[in-house]
Amino acid sequence: MTRYGSRFDQQGVSLIEVLVALFVLAFGMLGIAGLQTMALKANQSAFERNSAIISTTSIIERMRNNRAEALKGSYNRSLPSGENSSCTGPTGNSTQVERDIGNWLAELSTNLGTGACGAINCSTSTLSCAVTVQWDDSRVANGSSTQTFSVEVGI
C-alpha cells in the first residue's frame, strides 16, 4: 500500500538546487563574455591587416602610375630603426614621388595608428619593388608590437 501526500514528499525546488543552477549559469556567461572580448580583439587585428594590404596596393598603383621614377629608385625608403625613431615622410611636396609617399604614410598613420610606417625597395635589375608595412598589433593575444606585412610585385 502506497501513501500519497505524505509530509516527506518533495513539494518544490530546494534553495541549494537554485544556487547551483545560478552558479553554473553565471560561470557560462563569464565564459561567453571572455570569448566575445577575444573575438573583438581578433576582429580589430584582421581589420588592421586588411588596411595594411589596401595601403600597400595603394602605393603600388601609385608607383605603377609613375613607373620611370619607381624604377630609378625615387620611391625607395627604409623603415626607421631604433627606439625613438619615427616615420617621417619627405620634407618637400613638389614632386609626384614626394606627394605619393607623403600621402601613403599619412594613410598608414590614419588607418593603422601613429606608429605605422612603410618601406619601399625597387630594383632596376628585376623590375620589381618590395613594399613593407609595419604597425603595432600588440592589443590582440599573441600579437606583436611590430607586425609586418611585405609584398614584392613587378612594376
HURA-V8895 format. One line per field, one symbol per residue. psi: psi as a letter, one per 20 degrees, with the letter a starting at -180 (. if undefined). Layout:
# HURA-V8895
psi: ???
This chain:
# HURA-V8895
psi: pqpqkriiqpiaprhghgggghgggggghhgghghgghggghggghgggghggghghghghhhhhlgghghijhipqrqqqrgjqroqaqhrkhrhgggggghghhgghghirhiqrqqpoqphhilrpppppprokihqpjqqimpppqqpqq.
